[in-house]
């Protein structure tokens, strides 16, 4: 498994092909990110064979969301 820096989490995003993103843990505290996680959990669960969270949404939608979140 690839290293994830302290204060970050690995997230796999995509509907079919999964792209790995490493995002700040602070994103977990923002309501838009929480909504995305909740929707993904309800529909698909979070399991991924490589570890990390799996979010089934379009990659461009995920990038748009995280680009609007402050990094702290």
Biopython code that builds the backbone (N, CA, C, O; Angstrom):
import numpy as np
from Bio.PDB.StructureBuilder import StructureBuilder

atoms = [
    (1, "UNK", "N", (0.838, -1.175, 0.000)),
    (1, "UNK", "CA", (0.000, 0.000, 0.000)),
    (1, "UNK", "C", (0.884, 1.239, 0.000)),
    (1, "UNK", "O", (1.904, 1.279, 0.687)),
    (2, "UNK", "N", (0.498, 2.233, -0.758)),
    (2, "UNK", "CA", (1.263, 3.455, -0.839)),
    (2, "UNK", "C", (1.105, 4.262, 0.439)),
    (2, "UNK", "O", (0.048, 4.258, 1.069)),
    (3, "UNK", "N", (2.174, 4.952, 0.809)),
    (3, "UNK", "CA", (2.141, 5.743, 2.034)),
    (3, "UNK", "C", (1.193, 6.923, 1.906)),
    (3, "UNK", "O", (1.065, 7.531, 0.844)),
    (4, "UNK", "N", (0.535, 7.229, 3.011)),
    (4, "UNK", "CA", (-0.339, 8.386, 3.105)),
    (4, "UNK", "C", (0.248, 9.266, 4.205)),
    (4, "UNK", "O", (0.443, 8.801, 5.328)),
    (5, "UNK", "N", (0.534, 10.540, 3.895)),
    (5, "UNK", "CA", (1.118, 11.421, 4.915)),
    (5, "UNK", "C", (0.189, 11.592, 6.114)),
    (5, "UNK", "O", (-1.030, 11.469, 5.994)),
    (6, "UNK", "N", (0.773, 11.872, 7.247)),
    (6, "UNK", "CA", (-0.011, 12.121, 8.454)),
    (6, "UNK", "C", (-0.948, 13.297, 8.197)),
    (6, "UNK", "O", (-0.551, 14.315, 7.628)),
    (7, "UNK", "N", (-2.199, 13.137, 8.629)),
    (7, "UNK", "CA", (-3.187, 14.192, 8.438)),
    (7, "UNK", "C", (-3.958, 14.083, 7.136)),
    (7, "UNK", "O", (-4.751, 14.964, 6.806)),
    (8, "UNK", "N", (-3.728, 12.999, 6.387)),
    (8, "UNK", "CA", (-4.397, 12.777, 5.107)),
    (8, "UNK", "C", (-5.032, 11.393, 5.089)),
    (8, "UNK", "O", (-4.737, 10.550, 5.936)),
    (9, "UNK", "N", (-5.904, 11.171, 4.115)),
    (9, "UNK", "CA", (-6.558, 9.875, 3.953)),
    (9, "UNK", "C", (-6.625, 9.538, 2.462)),
    (9, "UNK", "O", (-6.812, 10.421, 1.626)),
    (10, "UNK", "N", (-6.472, 8.261, 2.142)),
    (10, "UNK", "CA", (-6.594, 7.804, 0.756)),
    (10, "UNK", "C", (-8.065, 7.587, 0.438)),
    (10, "UNK", "O", (-8.799, 6.977, 1.215)),
    (11, "UNK", "N", (-8.482, 8.095, -0.713)),
    (11, "UNK", "CA", (-9.862, 7.962, -1.172)),
    (11, "UNK", "C", (-9.815, 7.475, -2.619)),
    (11, "UNK", "O", (-9.092, 8.037, -3.442)),
    (12, "UNK", "N", (-10.588, 6.429, -2.929)),
    (12, "UNK", "CA", (-10.680, 5.912, -4.290)),
    (12, "UNK", "C", (-12.002, 6.375, -4.874)),
    (12, "UNK", "O", (-13.067, 6.129, -4.308)),
    (13, "UNK", "N", (-11.919, 7.049, -6.014)),
    (13, "UNK", "CA", (-13.091, 7.702, -6.594)),
    (13, "UNK", "C", (-13.306, 7.219, -8.020)),
    (13, "UNK", "O", (-12.363, 7.101, -8.801)),
    (14, "UNK", "N", (-14.558, 6.943, -8.343)),
    (14, "UNK", "CA", (-14.915, 6.590, -9.710)),
    (14, "UNK", "C", (-16.106, 5.660, -9.735)),
    (14, "UNK", "O", (-16.422, 4.990, -8.752)),
    (15, "UNK", "N", (-16.757, 5.636, -10.879)),
    (15, "UNK", "CA", (-17.916, 4.769, -11.039)),
    (15, "UNK", "C", (-17.498, 3.373, -11.477)),
    (15, "UNK", "O", (-18.076, 2.387, -11.020)),
    (16, "UNK", "N", (-16.512, 3.271, -12.348)),
    (16, "UNK", "CA", (-16.006, 1.970, -12.791)),
    (16, "UNK", "C", (-14.529, 1.879, -12.432)),
    (16, "UNK", "O", (-14.142, 1.101, -11.560)),
    (17, "UNK", "N", (-13.715, 2.668, -13.102)),
    (17, "UNK", "CA", (-12.282, 2.739, -12.803)),
    (17, "UNK", "C", (-12.088, 3.663, -11.608)),
    (17, "UNK", "O", (-12.629, 4.768, -11.587)),
    (18, "UNK", "N", (-11.326, 3.225, -10.617)),
    (18, "UNK", "CA", (-11.106, 4.006, -9.399)),
    (18, "UNK", "C", (-9.765, 4.729, -9.465)),
    (18, "UNK", "O", (-8.727, 4.128, -9.745)),
    (19, "UNK", "N", (-9.812, 6.028, -9.203)),
    (19, "UNK", "CA", (-8.608, 6.852, -9.129)),
    (19, "UNK", "C", (-8.330, 7.148, -7.666)),
    (19, "UNK", "O", (-9.243, 7.482, -6.911)),
    (20, "UNK", "N", (-7.090, 7.028, -7.271)),
    (20, "UNK", "CA", (-6.705, 7.265, -5.872)),
    (20, "UNK", "C", (-6.379, 8.739, -5.665)),
    (20, "UNK", "O", (-5.573, 9.324, -6.388)),
    (21, "UNK", "N", (-7.025, 9.320, -4.662)),
    (21, "UNK", "CA", (-6.740, 10.685, -4.240)),
    (21, "UNK", "C", (-6.281, 10.621, -2.791)),
    (21, "UNK", "O", (-6.747, 9.776, -2.028)),
    (22, "UNK", "N", (-5.381, 11.501, -2.414)),
    (22, "UNK", "CA", (-4.978, 11.644, -1.023)),
    (22, "UNK", "C", (-5.432, 13.036, -0.607)),
    (22, "UNK", "O", (-4.926, 14.044, -1.100)),
    (23, "UNK", "N", (-6.393, 13.073, 0.306)),
    (23, "UNK", "CA", (-7.007, 14.346, 0.696)),
    (23, "UNK", "C", (-6.799, 14.589, 2.185)),
    (23, "UNK", "O", (-6.623, 13.643, 2.953)),
    (24, "UNK", "N", (-6.819, 15.860, 2.594)),
    (24, "UNK", "CA", (-6.660, 16.170, 4.021)),
    (24, "UNK", "C", (-7.810, 15.604, 4.850)),
    (24, "UNK", "O", (-8.959, 15.601, 4.410)),
    (25, "UNK", "N", (-7.495, 15.129, 6.040)),
    (25, "UNK", "CA", (-8.525, 14.641, 6.948)),
    (25, "UNK", "C", (-9.539, 15.734, 7.271)),
    (25, "UNK", "O", (-10.691, 15.435, 7.585)),
    (26, "UNK", "N", (-9.129, 16.980, 7.196)),
    (26, "UNK", "CA", (-10.033, 18.092, 7.501)),
    (26, "UNK", "C", (-11.253, 18.093, 6.584)),
    (26, "UNK", "O", (-12.303, 18.611, 6.962)),
    (27, "UNK", "N", (-11.130, 17.519, 5.379)),
    (27, "UNK", "CA", (-12.272, 17.453, 4.461)),
    (27, "UNK", "C", (-13.438, 16.677, 5.077)),
    (27, "UNK", "O", (-14.596, 16.939, 4.754)),
    (28, "UNK", "N", (-13.134, 15.726, 5.961)),
    (28, "UNK", "CA", (-14.181, 14.910, 6.572)),
    (28, "UNK", "C", (-15.132, 15.734, 7.435)),
    (28, "UNK", "O", (-16.245, 15.295, 7.726)),
    (29, "UNK", "N", (-14.704, 16.915, 7.840)),
    (29, "UNK", "CA", (-15.531, 17.768, 8.683)),
    (29, "UNK", "C", (-16.463, 18.699, 7.933)),
    (29, "UNK", "O", (-17.288, 19.368, 8.555)),
    (30, "UNK", "N", (-16.354, 18.761, 6.610)),
    (30, "UNK", "CA", (-17.176, 19.680, 5.823)),
    (30, "UNK", "C", (-18.450, 18.998, 5.339)),
    (30, "UNK", "O", (-18.398, 17.907, 4.771)),
    (31, "UNK", "N", (-19.607, 19.651, 5.567)),
    (31, "UNK", "CA", (-20.890, 19.045, 5.181)),
    (31, "UNK", "C", (-20.974, 18.547, 3.741)),
    (31, "UNK", "O", (-21.525, 17.467, 3.530)),
    (32, "UNK", "N", (-20.460, 19.267, 2.725)),
    (32, "UNK", "CA", (-20.569, 18.723, 1.361)),
    (32, "UNK", "C", (-19.822, 17.390, 1.201)),
    (32, "UNK", "O", (-20.297, 16.495, 0.503)),
    (33, "UNK", "N", (-18.669, 17.260, 1.838)),
    (33, "UNK", "CA", (-17.902, 16.020, 1.769)),
    (33, "UNK", "C", (-18.616, 14.923, 2.552)),
    (33, "UNK", "O", (-18.660, 13.774, 2.112)),
    (34, "UNK", "N", (-19.176, 15.272, 3.710)),
    (34, "UNK", "CA", (-19.931, 14.305, 4.505)),
    (34, "UNK", "C", (-21.142, 13.792, 3.735)),
    (34, "UNK", "O", (-21.456, 12.603, 3.794)),
    (35, "UNK", "N", (-21.823, 14.680, 3.016)),
    (35, "UNK", "CA", (-22.978, 14.274, 2.206)),
    (35, "UNK", "C", (-22.568, 13.258, 1.147)),
    (35, "UNK", "O", (-23.256, 12.261, 0.928)),
    (36, "UNK", "N", (-21.433, 13.524, 0.488)),
    (36, "UNK", "CA", (-20.936, 12.605, -0.536)),
    (36, "UNK", "C", (-20.614, 11.241, 0.078)),
    (36, "UNK", "O", (-20.955, 10.205, -0.493)),
    (37, "UNK", "N", (-19.964, 11.241, 1.230)),
    (37, "UNK", "CA", (-19.644, 9.984, 1.910)),
    (37, "UNK", "C", (-20.910, 9.230, 2.315)),
    (37, "UNK", "O", (-20.988, 8.011, 2.158)),
    (38, "UNK", "N", (-21.880, 9.943, 2.827)),
    (38, "UNK", "CA", (-23.131, 9.317, 3.261)),
    (38, "UNK", "C", (-23.846, 8.662, 2.088)),
    (38, "UNK", "O", (-24.321, 7.531, 2.196)),
    (39, "UNK", "N", (-23.921, 9.372, 0.971)),
    (39, "UNK", "CA", (-24.573, 8.828, -0.228)),
    (39, "UNK", "C", (-23.850, 7.583, -0.716)),
    (39, "UNK", "O", (-24.482, 6.586, -1.066)),
    (40, "UNK", "N", (-22.538, 7.644, -0.737)),
    (40, "UNK", "CA", (-21.749, 6.514, -1.212)),
    (40, "UNK", "C", (-21.901, 5.309, -0.283)),
    (40, "UNK", "O", (-22.024, 4.174, -0.742)),
    (41, "UNK", "N", (-21.891, 5.565, 1.019)),
    (41, "UNK", "CA", (-22.039, 4.467, 1.975)),
    (41, "UNK", "C", (-23.399, 3.795, 1.830)),
    (41, "UNK", "O", (-23.490, 2.567, 1.848)),
    (42, "UNK", "N", (-24.455, 4.588, 1.688)),
    (42, "UNK", "CA", (-25.799, 4.032, 1.571)),
    (42, "UNK", "C", (-25.942, 3.154, 0.331)),
    (42, "UNK", "O", (-26.596, 2.112, 0.369)),
    (43, "UNK", "N", (-25.327, 3.584, -0.763)),
    (43, "UNK", "CA", (-25.469, 2.852, -2.019)),
    (43, "UNK", "C", (-24.503, 1.688, -2.159)),
    (43, "UNK", "O", (-24.879, 0.631, -2.667)),
    (44, "UNK", "N", (-23.256, 1.868, -1.714)),
    (44, "UNK", "CA", (-22.218, 0.901, -2.060)),
    (44, "UNK", "C", (-21.357, 0.412, -0.901)),
    (44, "UNK", "O", (-20.676, -0.603, -1.047)),
    (45, "UNK", "N", (-21.360, 1.082, 0.227)),
    (45, "UNK", "CA", (-20.410, 0.763, 1.292)),
    (45, "UNK", "C", (-19.069, 1.415, 0.973)),
    (45, "UNK", "O", (-18.938, 2.121, -0.027)),
    (46, "UNK", "N", (-18.090, 1.181, 1.813)),
    (46, "UNK", "CA", (-16.798, 1.856, 1.648)),
    (46, "UNK", "C", (-15.641, 0.915, 1.358)),
    (46, "UNK", "O", (-14.514, 1.387, 1.209)),
    (47, "UNK", "N", (-15.855, -0.365, 1.270)),
    (47, "UNK", "CA", (-14.756, -1.326, 1.143)),
    (47, "UNK", "C", (-13.949, -1.137, -0.134)),
    (47, "UNK", "O", (-14.503, -0.921, -1.212)),
    (48, "UNK", "N", (-12.643, -1.221, 0.009)),
    (48, "UNK", "CA", (-11.742, -1.209, -1.141)),
    (48, "UNK", "C", (-10.592, -2.146, -0.812)),
    (48, "UNK", "O", (-10.038, -2.068, 0.285)),
    (49, "UNK", "N", (-10.219, -3.026, -1.724)),
    (49, "UNK", "CA", (-9.188, -4.021, -1.432)),
    (49, "UNK", "C", (-7.820, -3.419, -1.096)),
    (49, "UNK", "O", (-7.000, -4.082, -0.462)),
    (50, "UNK", "N", (-7.565, -2.190, -1.506)),
    (50, "UNK", "CA", (-6.272, -1.568, -1.235)),
    (50, "UNK", "C", (-6.299, -0.716, 0.034)),
    (50, "UNK", "O", (-5.301, -0.074, 0.359)),
    (51, "UNK", "N", (-7.407, -0.699, 0.747)),
    (51, "UNK", "CA", (-7.551, 0.180, 1.903)),
    (51, "UNK", "C", (-8.067, 1.533, 1.434)),
    (51, "UNK", "O", (-8.139, 1.790, 0.232)),
    (52, "UNK", "N", (-8.414, 2.371, 2.348)),
    (52, "UNK", "CA", (-8.948, 3.680, 1.980)),
    (52, "UNK", "C", (-10.441, 3.615, 1.710)),
    (52, "UNK", "O", (-11.021, 2.533, 1.627)),
    (53, "UNK", "N", (-11.043, 4.756, 1.576)),
    (53, "UNK", "CA", (-12.470, 4.862, 1.287)),
    (53, "UNK", "C", (-12.716, 4.763, -0.207)),
    (53, "UNK", "O", (-11.899, 5.215, -1.010)),
    (54, "UNK", "N", (-13.837, 4.174, -0.577)),
    (54, "UNK", "CA", (-14.241, 4.139, -1.972)),
    (54, "UNK", "C", (-15.498, 4.970, -2.126)),
    (54, "UNK", "O", (-16.500, 4.732, -1.452)),
    (55, "UNK", "N", (-15.439, 5.950, -3.020)),
    (55, "UNK", "CA", (-16.578, 6.827, -3.283)),
    (55, "UNK", "C", (-16.961, 6.653, -4.740)),
    (55, "UNK", "O", (-16.174, 6.956, -5.636)),
    (56, "UNK", "N", (-18.163, 6.166, -4.974)),
    (56, "UNK", "CA", (-18.618, 5.929, -6.343)),
    (56, "UNK", "C", (-19.357, 7.157, -6.858)),
    (56, "UNK", "O", (-20.565, 7.308, -6.676)),
    (57, "UNK", "N", (-18.600, 8.014, -7.498)),
    (57, "UNK", "CA", (-19.166, 9.169, -8.165)),
    (57, "UNK", "C", (-18.233, 9.507, -9.325)),
    (57, "UNK", "O", (-17.136, 8.958, -9.430)),
    (58, "UNK", "N", (-18.669, 10.396, -10.176)),
    (58, "UNK", "CA", (-17.815, 10.804, -11.293)),
    (58, "UNK", "C", (-16.582, 11.511, -10.739)),
    (58, "UNK", "O", (-16.673, 12.306, -9.804)),
    (59, "UNK", "N", (-15.446, 11.214, -11.324)),
    (59, "UNK", "CA", (-14.200, 11.814, -10.868)),
    (59, "UNK", "C", (-14.230, 13.332, -11.000)),
    (59, "UNK", "O", (-13.741, 14.033, -10.113)),
    (60, "UNK", "N", (-14.793, 13.855, -12.087)),
    (60, "UNK", "CA", (-14.842, 15.309, -12.266)),
    (60, "UNK", "C", (-15.718, 15.976, -11.206)),
    (60, "UNK", "O", (-15.421, 17.092, -10.779)),
    (61, "UNK", "N", (-16.795, 15.309, -10.774)),
    (61, "UNK", "CA", (-17.649, 15.854, -9.723)),
    (61, "UNK", "C", (-16.892, 15.895, -8.392)),
    (61, "UNK", "O", (-17.031, 16.848, -7.626)),
    (62, "UNK", "N", (-16.097, 14.864, -8.120)),
    (62, "UNK", "CA", (-15.301, 14.823, -6.896)),
    (62, "UNK", "C", (-14.256, 15.941, -6.906)),
    (62, "UNK", "O", (-14.086, 16.644, -5.910)),
    (63, "UNK", "N", (-13.571, 16.100, -8.013)),
    (63, "UNK", "CA", (-12.556, 17.152, -8.124)),
    (63, "UNK", "C", (-13.190, 18.522, -7.945)),
    (63, "UNK", "O", (-12.622, 19.389, -7.280)),
    (64, "UNK", "N", (-14.368, 18.722, -8.536)),
    (64, "UNK", "CA", (-15.067, 19.997, -8.374)),
    (64, "UNK", "C", (-15.383, 20.242, -6.901)),
    (64, "UNK", "O", (-15.185, 21.349, -6.401)),
    (65, "UNK", "N", (-15.873, 19.214, -6.204)),
    (65, "UNK", "CA", (-16.211, 19.355, -4.789)),
    (65, "UNK", "C", (-14.987, 19.709, -3.964)),
    (65, "UNK", "O", (-15.020, 20.683, -3.211)),
    (66, "UNK", "N", (-13.910, 18.950, -4.084)),
    (66, "UNK", "CA", (-12.750, 19.190, -3.225)),
    (66, "UNK", "C", (-12.038, 20.492, -3.578)),
    (66, "UNK", "O", (-11.351, 21.067, -2.734)),
    (67, "UNK", "N", (-12.193, 20.962, -4.809)),
    (67, "UNK", "CA", (-11.561, 22.226, -5.182)),
    (67, "UNK", "C", (-12.214, 23.408, -4.474)),
    (67, "UNK", "O", (-11.616, 24.479, -4.380)),
    (68, "UNK", "N", (-13.442, 23.223, -3.973)),
    (68, "UNK", "CA", (-14.153, 24.289, -3.271)),
    (68, "UNK", "C", (-13.994, 24.218, -1.767)),
    (68, "UNK", "O", (-14.467, 25.108, -1.061)),
    (69, "UNK", "N", (-13.333, 23.170, -1.247)),
    (69, "UNK", "CA", (-13.143, 23.028, 0.191)),
    (69, "UNK", "C", (-11.829, 23.662, 0.618)),
    (69, "UNK", "O", (-10.815, 23.523, -0.065)),
    (70, "UNK", "N", (-11.850, 24.366, 1.761)),
    (70, "UNK", "CA", (-10.586, 24.941, 2.256)),
    (70, "UNK", "C", (-9.685, 23.845, 2.823)),
    (70, "UNK", "O", (-10.169, 22.906, 3.456)),
    (71, "UNK", "N", (-8.406, 23.962, 2.602)),
    (71, "UNK", "CA", (-7.437, 23.018, 3.161)),
    (71, "UNK", "C", (-6.914, 23.626, 4.450)),
    (71, "UNK", "O", (-6.359, 24.725, 4.463)),
    (72, "UNK", "N", (-7.105, 22.882, 5.535)),
    (72, "UNK", "CA", (-6.613, 23.413, 6.823)),
    (72, "UNK", "C", (-5.717, 22.430, 7.506)),
    (72, "UNK", "O", (-5.214, 22.706, 8.596)),
]
sb = StructureBuilder()
sb.init_structure("model")
sb.init_model(0)
sb.init_chain("A")
sb.init_seg("    ")
for serial, (resi, resn, name, xyz) in enumerate(atoms, 1):
    if name == "N":
        sb.init_residue(resn, " ", resi, " ")
    sb.init_atom(name, np.array(xyz, "f"), 0.0, 1.0, " ", f" {name:<3s}", serial, name[0])
structure = sb.get_structure()
